[in-house]
Amino acid sequence: MRLKPKTASIVYYVSDIARTEAFYTATLGLDLARQEGAEPFWLSGQLENGLELIFFEMEAVRGTSPALVFTLDEGGIDDVVAGLAEQGVIMVTPVSEAPGGWSADFLDPDGFGIGLWQSGELPRSVK
């Protein structure tokens, strides 16, 4: 299965989720919603152009955050990851459980990390 992204999110790993929430909502005026599924809560919000911003509280090394994450709307994350590996793409994280679904990470030719995310309601394989 070939990856043909239709939507994407920018994911930030932050050191203090409450401080981040205050900054992005009060200072920048963004509407962020608290989400469950990671400890502590995580934040998500969508800009008018459809770009989604997601914030998780976790340790990050500068250069690994923010991260671009493509959403798979039709399922088949296992198939997409297998197809990328067959093309010689360097997989960093195999398909693993993520809040609300499944994720995997790989590198582009310059070593930039790219993530995939798929809802847990969709099939991991469509083959």
N, CA, C and O atoms as CSV, one atom per row, in Angstrom:
chain,resi,resn,atom,element,x,y,z
A,1,MET,N,N,0.838,-1.167,0.000
A,1,MET,CA,C,0.000,0.000,0.000
A,1,MET,C,C,0.887,1.236,0.000
A,1,MET,O,O,1.884,1.284,0.721
A,2,ARG,N,N,0.536,2.226,-0.796
A,2,ARG,CA,C,1.323,3.446,-0.938
A,2,ARG,C,C,0.770,4.551,-0.037
A,2,ARG,O,O,-0.444,4.699,0.097
A,3,LEU,N,N,1.654,5.311,0.571
A,3,LEU,CA,C,1.275,6.435,1.421
A,3,LEU,C,C,0.966,7.637,0.532
A,3,LEU,O,O,1.817,8.072,-0.244
A,4,LYS,N,N,-0.233,8.166,0.643
A,4,LYS,CA,C,-0.623,9.380,-0.070
A,4,LYS,C,C,-1.378,10.255,0.925
A,4,LYS,O,O,-2.608,10.227,0.970
A,5,PRO,N,N,-0.635,11.043,1.734
A,5,PRO,CA,C,-1.252,11.791,2.830
A,5,PRO,C,C,-2.269,12.816,2.351
A,5,PRO,O,O,-2.079,13.480,1.332
A,6,LYS,N,N,-3.355,12.928,3.114
A,6,LYS,CA,C,-4.373,13.942,2.864
A,6,LYS,C,C,-4.404,14.959,3.988
A,6,LYS,O,O,-4.748,16.121,3.770
A,7,THR,N,N,-4.047,14.527,5.192
A,7,THR,CA,C,-4.028,15.426,6.341
A,7,THR,C,C,-2.743,15.202,7.129
A,7,THR,O,O,-2.119,14.143,7.061
A,8,ALA,N,N,-2.374,16.234,7.878
A,8,ALA,CA,C,-1.165,16.144,8.695
A,8,ALA,C,C,-1.355,16.959,9.961
A,8,ALA,O,O,-2.197,17.855,10.023
A,9,SER,N,N,-0.568,16.638,10.953
A,9,SER,CA,C,-0.550,17.367,12.214
A,9,SER,C,C,0.890,17.717,12.539
A,9,SER,O,O,1.822,17.035,12.113
A,10,ILE,N,N,1.056,18.784,13.295
A,10,ILE,CA,C,2.366,19.097,13.848
A,10,ILE,C,C,2.291,18.768,15.334
A,10,ILE,O,O,1.442,19.289,16.057
A,11,VAL,N,N,3.194,17.893,15.780
A,11,VAL,CA,C,3.203,17.427,17.157
A,11,VAL,C,C,4.399,18.035,17.884
A,11,VAL,O,O,5.537,17.945,17.423
A,12,TYR,N,N,4.120,18.647,19.016
A,12,TYR,CA,C,5.161,19.225,19.863
A,12,TYR,C,C,5.284,18.390,21.128
A,12,TYR,O,O,4.277,17.992,21.713
A,13,TYR,N,N,6.516,18.122,21.553
A,13,TYR,CA,C,6.793,17.490,22.833
A,13,TYR,C,C,7.278,18.607,23.748
A,13,TYR,O,O,8.289,19.249,23.465
A,14,VAL,N,N,6.564,18.839,24.836
A,14,VAL,CA,C,6.825,19.998,25.693
A,14,VAL,C,C,7.136,19.561,27.114
A,14,VAL,O,O,6.739,18.478,27.544
A,15,SER,N,N,7.855,20.419,27.844
A,15,SER,CA,C,8.269,20.064,29.199
A,15,SER,C,C,7.199,20.332,30.247
A,15,SER,O,O,7.215,19.711,31.310
A,16,ASP,N,N,6.262,21.248,29.970
A,16,ASP,CA,C,5.225,21.594,30.948
A,16,ASP,C,C,3.925,21.851,30.189
A,16,ASP,O,O,3.745,22.924,29.613
A,17,ILE,N,N,3.025,20.878,30.187
A,17,ILE,CA,C,1.805,20.954,29.384
A,17,ILE,C,C,0.888,22.093,29.838
A,17,ILE,O,O,0.253,22.731,28.998
A,18,ALA,N,N,0.804,22.363,31.140
A,18,ALA,CA,C,-0.045,23.449,31.634
A,18,ALA,C,C,0.490,24.802,31.170
A,18,ALA,O,O,-0.281,25.674,30.770
A,19,ARG,N,N,1.804,24.975,31.224
A,19,ARG,CA,C,2.415,26.224,30.750
A,19,ARG,C,C,2.178,26.394,29.251
A,19,ARG,O,O,1.895,27.496,28.781
A,20,THR,N,N,2.294,25.300,28.510
A,20,THR,CA,C,2.043,25.335,27.073
A,20,THR,C,C,0.596,25.707,26.783
A,20,THR,O,O,0.319,26.523,25.903
A,21,GLU,N,N,-0.325,25.103,27.529
A,21,GLU,CA,C,-1.748,25.407,27.349
A,21,GLU,C,C,-2.013,26.901,27.576
A,21,GLU,O,O,-2.713,27.535,26.787
A,22,ALA,N,N,-1.460,27.453,28.640
A,22,ALA,CA,C,-1.660,28.867,28.941
A,22,ALA,C,C,-1.096,29.758,27.834
A,22,ALA,O,O,-1.742,30.724,27.429
A,23,PHE,N,N,0.086,29.446,27.349
A,23,PHE,CA,C,0.713,30.262,26.314
A,23,PHE,C,C,-0.095,30.241,25.017
A,23,PHE,O,O,-0.430,31.294,24.473
A,24,TYR,N,N,-0.404,29.054,24.530
A,24,TYR,CA,C,-1.074,28.961,23.233
A,24,TYR,C,C,-2.528,29.443,23.279
A,24,TYR,O,O,-3.043,29.921,22.269
A,25,THR,N,N,-3.194,29.326,24.423
A,25,THR,CA,C,-4.582,29.788,24.502
A,25,THR,C,C,-4.650,31.272,24.873
A,25,THR,O,O,-5.299,32.050,24.174
A,26,ALA,N,N,-3.993,31.671,25.956
A,26,ALA,CA,C,-4.101,33.051,26.428
A,26,ALA,C,C,-3.265,34.022,25.589
A,26,ALA,O,O,-3.732,35.113,25.260
A,27,THR,N,N,-2.046,33.638,25.246
A,27,THR,CA,C,-1.150,34.547,24.534
A,27,THR,C,C,-1.417,34.561,23.031
A,27,THR,O,O,-1.469,35.626,22.415
A,28,LEU,N,N,-1.588,33.360,22.434
A,28,LEU,CA,C,-1.781,33.283,20.985
A,28,LEU,C,C,-3.240,33.188,20.568
A,28,LEU,O,O,-3.551,33.338,19.386
A,29,GLY,N,N,-4.146,32.940,21.520
A,29,GLY,CA,C,-5.570,32.910,21.209
A,29,GLY,C,C,-6.054,31.668,20.485
A,29,GLY,O,O,-7.102,31.703,19.839
A,30,LEU,N,N,-5.313,30.570,20.577
A,30,LEU,CA,C,-5.739,29.329,19.922
A,30,LEU,C,C,-6.721,28.570,20.811
A,30,LEU,O,O,-6.619,28.613,22.037
A,31,ASP,N,N,-7.660,27.886,20.194
A,31,ASP,CA,C,-8.581,27.022,20.918
A,31,ASP,C,C,-7.968,25.628,20.996
A,31,ASP,O,O,-7.872,24.930,19.987
A,32,LEU,N,N,-7.556,25.226,22.193
A,32,LEU,CA,C,-6.992,23.898,22.406
A,32,LEU,C,C,-7.909,23.129,23.334
A,32,LEU,O,O,-8.471,23.693,24.273
A,33,ALA,N,N,-8.059,21.845,23.071
A,33,ALA,CA,C,-8.894,20.991,23.913
A,33,ALA,C,C,-8.006,19.994,24.639
A,33,ALA,O,O,-7.069,19.442,24.063
A,34,ARG,N,N,-8.317,19.768,25.926
A,34,ARG,CA,C,-7.611,18.736,26.679
A,34,ARG,C,C,-8.131,17.376,26.241
A,34,ARG,O,O,-9.337,17.173,26.099
A,35,GLN,N,N,-7.207,16.449,26.030
A,35,GLN,CA,C,-7.538,15.096,25.586
A,35,GLN,C,C,-7.012,14.105,26.614
A,35,GLN,O,O,-6.031,14.375,27.306
A,36,GLU,N,N,-7.666,12.969,26.706
A,36,GLU,CA,C,-7.219,11.891,27.589
A,36,GLU,C,C,-6.475,10.851,26.752
A,36,GLU,O,O,-6.557,10.875,25.524
A,37,GLY,N,N,-5.762,9.953,27.395
A,37,GLY,CA,C,-5.073,8.874,26.699
A,37,GLY,C,C,-3.573,8.921,26.872
A,37,GLY,O,O,-2.870,8.019,26.416
A,38,ALA,N,N,-3.074,9.945,27.514
A,38,ALA,CA,C,-1.656,10.041,27.863
A,38,ALA,C,C,-1.620,10.752,29.212
A,38,ALA,O,O,-2.509,11.549,29.510
A,39,GLU,N,N,-0.636,10.482,30.005
A,39,GLU,CA,C,-0.523,11.125,31.318
A,39,GLU,C,C,0.598,12.144,31.293
A,39,GLU,O,O,1.708,11.793,30.892
A,40,PRO,N,N,0.375,13.382,31.697
A,40,PRO,CA,C,-0.974,13.890,31.964
A,40,PRO,C,C,-1.741,14.047,30.654
A,40,PRO,O,O,-1.341,13.494,29.629
A,41,PHE,N,N,-2.838,14.797,30.684
A,41,PHE,CA,C,-3.631,15.048,29.476
A,41,PHE,C,C,-2.733,15.549,28.345
A,41,PHE,O,O,-1.595,15.952,28.583
A,42,TRP,N,N,-3.240,15.521,27.133
A,42,TRP,CA,C,-2.543,16.136,26.012
A,42,TRP,C,C,-3.494,17.134,25.376
A,42,TRP,O,O,-4.692,17.117,25.657
A,43,LEU,N,N,-2.974,17.996,24.530
A,43,LEU,CA,C,-3.756,19.079,23.944
A,43,LEU,C,C,-3.841,18.923,22.437
A,43,LEU,O,O,-2.901,18.455,21.796
A,44,SER,N,N,-4.981,19.320,21.877
A,44,SER,CA,C,-5.100,19.366,20.424
A,44,SER,C,C,-5.947,20.562,20.026
A,44,SER,O,O,-6.844,20.980,20.757
A,45,GLY,N,N,-5.652,21.092,18.879
A,45,GLY,CA,C,-6.413,22.204,18.331
A,45,GLY,C,C,-6.222,22.267,16.834
A,45,GLY,O,O,-5.209,21.815,16.301
A,46,GLN,N,N,-7.204,22.831,16.166
A,46,GLN,CA,C,-7.138,22.900,14.705
A,46,GLN,C,C,-7.238,24.354,14.268
A,46,GLN,O,O,-8.113,25.093,14.720
A,47,LEU,N,N,-6.332,24.752,13.384
A,47,LEU,CA,C,-6.373,26.095,12.825
A,47,LEU,C,C,-7.445,26.151,11.745
A,47,LEU,O,O,-7.920,25.111,11.289
A,48,GLU,N,N,-7.828,27.344,11.336
A,48,GLU,CA,C,-8.876,27.502,10.327
A,48,GLU,C,C,-8.521,26.834,9.001
A,48,GLU,O,O,-9.415,26.416,8.264
A,49,ASN,N,N,-7.234,26.727,8.687
A,49,ASN,CA,C,-6.831,26.095,7.427
A,49,ASN,C,C,-6.801,24.569,7.513
A,49,ASN,O,O,-6.453,23.893,6.545
A,50,GLY,N,N,-7.171,24.032,8.683
A,50,GLY,CA,C,-7.238,22.588,8.852
A,50,GLY,C,C,-6.011,21.958,9.483
A,50,GLY,O,O,-6.047,20.784,9.852
A,51,LEU,N,N,-4.926,22.708,9.617
A,51,LEU,CA,C,-3.717,22.153,10.236
A,51,LEU,C,C,-3.975,21.900,11.714
A,51,LEU,O,O,-4.460,22.781,12.424
A,52,GLU,N,N,-3.655,20.712,12.172
A,52,GLU,CA,C,-3.859,20.355,13.572
A,52,GLU,C,C,-2.547,20.483,14.332
A,52,GLU,O,O,-1.494,20.062,13.853
A,53,LEU,N,N,-2.624,21.074,15.529
A,53,LEU,CA,C,-1.489,21.151,16.444
A,53,LEU,C,C,-1.785,20.236,17.621
A,53,LEU,O,O,-2.887,20.244,18.170
A,54,ILE,N,N,-0.786,19.446,18.002
A,54,ILE,CA,C,-0.926,18.507,19.113
A,54,ILE,C,C,0.258,18.704,20.046
A,54,ILE,O,O,1.389,18.887,19.595
A,55,PHE,N,N,-0.005,18.668,21.358
A,55,PHE,CA,C,1.032,18.868,22.359
A,55,PHE,C,C,0.991,17.724,23.367
A,55,PHE,O,O,-0.058,17.434,23.942
A,56,PHE,N,N,2.139,17.072,23.579
A,56,PHE,CA,C,2.305,16.033,24.589
A,56,PHE,C,C,3.383,16.485,25.559
A,56,PHE,O,O,4.375,17.086,25.148
A,57,GLU,N,N,3.198,16.201,26.848
A,57,GLU,CA,C,4.243,16.475,27.824
A,57,GLU,C,C,5.151,15.259,27.882
A,57,GLU,O,O,4.746,14.188,28.334
A,58,MET,N,N,6.365,15.431,27.428
A,58,MET,CA,C,7.365,14.364,27.478
A,58,MET,C,C,8.728,14.956,27.162
A,58,MET,O,O,8.835,16.023,26.558
A,59,GLU,N,N,9.750,14.256,27.574
A,59,GLU,CA,C,11.105,14.720,27.309
A,59,GLU,C,C,11.366,14.691,25.811
A,59,GLU,O,O,11.027,13.728,25.122
A,60,ALA,N,N,11.967,15.753,25.327
A,60,ALA,CA,C,12.318,15.813,23.908
A,60,ALA,C,C,13.690,16.444,23.767
A,60,ALA,O,O,14.055,17.350,24.516
A,61,VAL,N,N,14.425,15.962,22.819
A,61,VAL,CA,C,15.715,16.540,22.494
A,61,VAL,C,C,15.468,17.541,21.370
A,61,VAL,O,O,14.751,17.244,20.415
A,62,ARG,N,N,16.065,18.736,21.487
A,62,ARG,CA,C,15.881,19.720,20.432
A,62,ARG,C,C,16.251,19.075,19.100
A,62,ARG,O,O,17.305,18.453,18.968
A,63,GLY,N,N,15.382,19.229,18.134
A,63,GLY,CA,C,15.582,18.595,16.840
A,63,GLY,C,C,14.604,17.448,16.616
A,63,GLY,O,O,14.383,17.036,15.478
A,64,THR,N,N,14.014,16.927,17.700
A,64,THR,CA,C,13.003,15.874,17.532
A,64,THR,C,C,11.597,16.429,17.685
A,64,THR,O,O,10.619,15.706,17.494
A,65,SER,N,N,11.488,17.706,18.030
A,65,SER,CA,C,10.185,18.332,18.194
A,65,SER,C,C,10.280,19.753,17.649
A,65,SER,O,O,11.256,20.441,17.949
A,66,PRO,N,N,9.325,20.219,16.870
A,66,PRO,CA,C,8.079,19.546,16.515
A,66,PRO,C,C,8.304,18.452,15.487
A,66,PRO,O,O,9.355,18.374,14.850
A,67,ALA,N,N,7.294,17.612,15.343
A,67,ALA,CA,C,7.348,16.508,14.395
A,67,ALA,C,C,6.144,16.579,13.460
A,67,ALA,O,O,5.037,16.911,13.886
A,68,LEU,N,N,6.361,16.272,12.209
A,68,LEU,CA,C,5.281,16.199,11.234
A,68,LEU,C,C,4.699,14.795,11.280
A,68,LEU,O,O,5.435,13.812,11.193
A,69,VAL,N,N,3.379,14.698,11.417
A,69,VAL,CA,C,2.714,13.395,11.501
A,69,VAL,C,C,1.593,13.356,10.465
A,69,VAL,O,O,0.688,14.190,10.484
A,70,PHE,N,N,1.661,12.383,9.564
A,70,PHE,CA,C,0.612,12.178,8.569
A,70,PHE,C,C,-0.444,11.238,9.138
A,70,PHE,O,O,-0.114,10.236,9.772
A,71,THR,N,N,-1.697,11.561,8.913
A,71,THR,CA,C,-2.807,10.727,9.360
A,71,THR,C,C,-3.239,9.808,8.231
A,71,THR,O,O,-3.448,10.253,7.102
A,72,LEU,N,N,-3.372,8.531,8.536
A,72,LEU,CA,C,-3.893,7.563,7.568
A,72,LEU,C,C,-5.394,7.461,7.783
A,72,LEU,O,O,-5.845,6.955,8.811
A,73,ASP,N,N,-6.168,7.939,6.818
A,73,ASP,CA,C,-7.623,7.988,6.959
A,73,ASP,C,C,-8.327,6.698,6.570
A,73,ASP,O,O,-9.502,6.520,6.891
A,74,GLU,N,N,-7.631,5.794,5.884
A,74,GLU,CA,C,-8.274,4.569,5.401
A,74,GLU,C,C,-7.736,3.310,6.060
A,74,GLU,O,O,-8.131,2.206,5.686
A,75,GLY,N,N,-6.862,3.448,7.014
A,75,GLY,CA,C,-6.293,2.281,7.669
A,75,GLY,C,C,-5.114,1.716,6.893
A,75,GLY,O,O,-4.656,2.301,5.911
A,76,GLY,N,N,-4.631,0.561,7.354
A,76,GLY,CA,C,-3.534,-0.119,6.676
A,76,GLY,C,C,-2.151,0.349,7.084
A,76,GLY,O,O,-1.223,0.293,6.277
A,77,ILE,N,N,-1.987,0.814,8.326
A,77,ILE,CA,C,-0.678,1.311,8.748
A,77,ILE,C,C,0.407,0.245,8.614
A,77,ILE,O,O,1.541,0.561,8.254
A,78,ASP,N,N,0.075,-1.012,8.900
A,78,ASP,CA,C,1.073,-2.083,8.750
A,78,ASP,C,C,1.499,-2.215,7.287
A,78,ASP,O,O,2.676,-2.437,7.001
A,79,ASP,N,N,0.549,-2.078,6.363
A,79,ASP,CA,C,0.839,-2.191,4.930
A,79,ASP,C,C,1.714,-1.025,4.459
A,79,ASP,O,O,2.663,-1.226,3.700
A,80,VAL,N,N,1.399,0.174,4.902
A,80,VAL,CA,C,2.175,1.357,4.522
A,80,VAL,C,C,3.600,1.252,5.038
A,80,VAL,O,O,4.548,1.524,4.302
A,81,VAL,N,N,3.762,0.857,6.305
A,81,VAL,CA,C,5.098,0.721,6.886
A,81,VAL,C,C,5.904,-0.338,6.132
A,81,VAL,O,O,7.085,-0.133,5.855
A,82,ALA,N,N,5.281,-1.456,5.803
A,82,ALA,CA,C,5.971,-2.509,5.034
A,82,ALA,C,C,6.397,-1.971,3.666
A,82,ALA,O,O,7.505,-2.249,3.207
A,83,GLY,N,N,5.526,-1.208,3.022
A,83,GLY,CA,C,5.854,-0.632,1.718
A,83,GLY,C,C,7.004,0.366,1.801
A,83,GLY,O,O,7.864,0.390,0.921
A,84,LEU,N,N,7.029,1.182,2.841
A,84,LEU,CA,C,8.131,2.126,3.021
A,84,LEU,C,C,9.447,1.386,3.246
A,84,LEU,O,O,10.471,1.743,2.663
A,85,ALA,N,N,9.420,0.363,4.085
A,85,ALA,CA,C,10.630,-0.427,4.354
A,85,ALA,C,C,11.133,-1.099,3.081
A,85,ALA,O,O,12.341,-1.162,2.853
A,86,GLU,N,N,10.221,-1.602,2.248
A,86,GLU,CA,C,10.612,-2.227,0.982
A,86,GLU,C,C,11.306,-1.241,0.050
A,86,GLU,O,O,12.120,-1.636,-0.785
A,87,GLN,N,N,10.982,0.045,0.194
A,87,GLN,CA,C,11.598,1.086,-0.627
A,87,GLN,C,C,12.909,1.599,-0.032
A,87,GLN,O,O,13.522,2.518,-0.575
A,88,GLY,N,N,13.335,1.007,1.079
A,88,GLY,CA,C,14.593,1.382,1.700
A,88,GLY,C,C,14.485,2.534,2.687
A,88,GLY,O,O,15.504,3.069,3.124
A,89,VAL,N,N,13.264,2.924,3.044
A,89,VAL,CA,C,13.081,3.993,4.015
A,89,VAL,C,C,13.499,3.484,5.392
A,89,VAL,O,O,13.176,2.359,5.775
A,90,ILE,N,N,14.223,4.329,6.132
A,90,ILE,CA,C,14.678,3.947,7.464
A,90,ILE,C,C,13.528,4.127,8.447
A,90,ILE,O,O,13.058,5.241,8.678
A,91,MET,N,N,13.084,3.015,9.021
A,91,MET,CA,C,12.019,3.039,10.024
A,91,MET,C,C,12.673,3.229,11.389
A,91,MET,O,O,13.603,2.504,11.741
A,92,VAL,N,N,12.191,4.197,12.152
A,92,VAL,CA,C,12.745,4.502,13.464
A,92,VAL,C,C,11.959,3.796,14.557
A,92,VAL,O,O,12.540,3.243,15.491
A,93,THR,N,N,10.639,3.816,14.437
A,93,THR,CA,C,9.764,3.177,15.414
A,93,THR,C,C,8.771,2.305,14.666
A,93,THR,O,O,8.070,2.803,13.785
A,94,PRO,N,N,8.689,1.029,14.983
A,94,PRO,CA,C,7.709,0.172,14.311
A,94,PRO,C,C,6.290,0.564,14.728
A,94,PRO,O,O,6.108,1.382,15.630
A,95,VAL,N,N,5.313,-0.006,14.088
A,95,VAL,CA,C,3.927,0.266,14.450
A,95,VAL,C,C,3.747,-0.068,15.918
A,95,VAL,O,O,4.015,-1.189,16.350
A,96,SER,N,N,3.291,0.915,16.680
A,96,SER,CA,C,3.082,0.736,18.108
A,96,SER,C,C,1.833,1.482,18.556
A,96,SER,O,O,1.333,2.374,17.870
A,97,GLU,N,N,1.351,1.091,19.718
A,97,GLU,CA,C,0.145,1.712,20.256
A,97,GLU,C,C,0.416,3.177,20.572
A,97,GLU,O,O,1.472,3.531,21.096
A,98,ALA,N,N,-0.563,4.026,20.243
A,98,ALA,CA,C,-0.489,5.466,20.497
A,98,ALA,C,C,-1.856,5.918,20.999
A,98,ALA,O,O,-2.837,5.194,20.822
A,99,PRO,N,N,-1.951,7.096,21.620
A,99,PRO,CA,C,-3.273,7.546,22.072
A,99,PRO,C,C,-4.303,7.501,20.943
A,99,PRO,O,O,-4.151,8.175,19.924
A,100,GLY,N,N,-5.336,6.709,21.133
A,100,GLY,CA,C,-6.417,6.623,20.156
A,100,GLY,C,C,-6.158,5.754,18.944
A,100,GLY,O,O,-7.013,5.653,18.065
A,101,GLY,N,N,-4.987,5.120,18.877
A,101,GLY,CA,C,-4.721,4.309,17.688
A,101,GLY,C,C,-3.318,3.745,17.633
A,101,GLY,O,O,-2.794,3.218,18.614
A,102,TRP,N,N,-2.719,3.874,16.446
A,102,TRP,CA,C,-1.412,3.283,16.157
A,102,TRP,C,C,-0.513,4.322,15.512
A,102,TRP,O,O,-0.994,5.225,14.827
A,103,SER,N,N,0.789,4.200,15.729
A,103,SER,CA,C,1.735,5.131,15.112
A,103,SER,C,C,3.007,4.396,14.701
A,103,SER,O,O,3.280,3.283,15.151
A,104,ALA,N,N,3.764,5.042,13.844
A,104,ALA,CA,C,5.081,4.557,13.412
A,104,ALA,C,C,5.881,5.784,12.976
A,104,ALA,O,O,5.303,6.801,12.590
A,105,ASP,N,N,7.202,5.688,13.037
A,105,ASP,CA,C,8.054,6.810,12.668
A,105,ASP,C,C,9.143,6.351,11.708
A,105,ASP,O,O,9.643,5.230,11.796
A,106,PHE,N,N,9.500,7.249,10.786
A,106,PHE,CA,C,10.548,6.960,9.814
A,106,PHE,C,C,11.320,8.230,9.506
A,106,PHE,O,O,10.937,9.308,9.959
A,107,LEU,N,N,12.407,8.123,8.740
A,107,LEU,CA,C,13.249,9.259,8.390
A,107,LEU,C,C,13.139,9.567,6.906
A,107,LEU,O,O,13.028,8.664,6.077
A,108,ASP,N,N,13.171,10.866,6.581
A,108,ASP,CA,C,13.252,11.250,5.170
A,108,ASP,C,C,14.722,11.171,4.760
A,108,ASP,O,O,15.561,10.856,5.604
A,109,PRO,N,N,15.068,11.444,3.499
A,109,PRO,CA,C,16.464,11.296,3.059
A,109,PRO,C,C,17.467,12.168,3.802
A,109,PRO,O,O,18.654,11.843,3.839
A,110,ASP,N,N,17.009,13.282,4.399
A,110,ASP,CA,C,17.920,14.151,5.137
A,110,ASP,C,C,17.939,13.849,6.634
A,110,ASP,O,O,18.583,14.562,7.404
A,111,GLY,N,N,17.238,12.799,7.044
A,111,GLY,CA,C,17.228,12.405,8.445
A,111,GLY,C,C,16.170,13.083,9.287
A,111,GLY,O,O,16.191,12.954,10.511
A,112,PHE,N,N,15.233,13.809,8.665
A,112,PHE,CA,C,14.139,14.417,9.415
A,112,PHE,C,C,13.096,13.363,9.732
A,112,PHE,O,O,12.737,12.550,8.880
A,113,GLY,N,N,12.611,13.385,10.973
A,113,GLY,CA,C,11.618,12.413,11.383
A,113,GLY,C,C,10.234,12.748,10.867
A,113,GLY,O,O,9.824,13.909,10.868
A,114,ILE,N,N,9.520,11.732,10.428
A,114,ILE,CA,C,8.132,11.845,9.984
A,114,ILE,C,C,7.353,10.740,10.675
A,114,ILE,O,O,7.822,9.606,10.777
A,115,GLY,N,N,6.177,11.073,11.141
A,115,GLY,CA,C,5.353,10.087,11.820
A,115,GLY,C,C,4.105,9.754,11.027
A,115,GLY,O,O,3.656,10.522,10.176
A,116,LEU,N,N,3.563,8.595,11.329
A,116,LEU,CA,C,2.268,8.166,10.806
A,116,LEU,C,C,1.373,7.907,12.006
A,116,LEU,O,O,1.843,7.429,13.038
A,117,TRP,N,N,0.094,8.215,11.881
A,117,TRP,CA,C,-0.867,7.898,12.923
A,117,TRP,C,C,-2.134,7.401,12.257
A,117,TRP,O,O,-2.552,7.910,11.218
A,118,GLN,N,N,-2.735,6.397,12.875
A,118,GLN,CA,C,-3.981,5.827,12.386
A,118,GLN,C,C,-4.898,5.548,13.553
A,118,GLN,O,O,-4.463,5.040,14.587
A,119,SER,N,N,-6.166,5.877,13.392
A,119,SER,CA,C,-7.151,5.603,14.425
A,119,SER,C,C,-7.215,4.104,14.711
A,119,SER,O,O,-7.089,3.275,13.809
A,120,GLY,N,N,-7.411,3.784,15.970
A,120,GLY,CA,C,-7.569,2.377,16.381
A,120,GLY,C,C,-8.844,1.762,15.863
A,120,GLY,O,O,-8.998,0.542,15.914
A,121,GLU,N,N,-9.771,2.571,15.363
A,121,GLU,CA,C,-11.021,2.045,14.808
A,121,GLU,C,C,-10.843,1.504,13.397
A,121,GLU,O,O,-11.720,0.807,12.886
A,122,LEU,N,N,-9.717,1.819,12.762
A,122,LEU,CA,C,-9.455,1.355,11.393
A,122,LEU,C,C,-8.597,0.100,11.420
A,122,LEU,O,O,-7.857,-0.121,12.379
A,123,PRO,N,N,-8.687,-0.730,10.375
A,123,PRO,CA,C,-7.872,-1.951,10.338
A,123,PRO,C,C,-6.398,-1.631,10.147
A,123,PRO,O,O,-6.036,-0.742,9.376
A,124,ARG,N,N,-5.554,-2.368,10.860
A,124,ARG,CA,C,-4.100,-2.170,10.709
A,124,ARG,C,C,-3.610,-2.632,9.350
A,124,ARG,O,O,-2.597,-2.134,8.860
A,125,SER,N,N,-4.307,-3.571,8.733
A,125,SER,CA,C,-3.943,-4.051,7.404
A,125,SER,C,C,-5.222,-4.129,6.564
A,125,SER,O,O,-6.283,-4.519,7.050
A,126,VAL,N,N,-5.091,-3.751,5.301
A,126,VAL,CA,C,-6.237,-3.818,4.389
A,126,VAL,C,C,-5.987,-4.836,3.268
A,126,VAL,O,O,-6.777,-4.953,2.331
A,127,LYS,N,N,-4.883,-5.562,3.383
A,127,LYS,CA,C,-4.566,-6.590,2.380
A,127,LYS,C,C,-5.289,-7.881,2.675
A,127,LYS,O,O,-5.141,-8.854,1.937
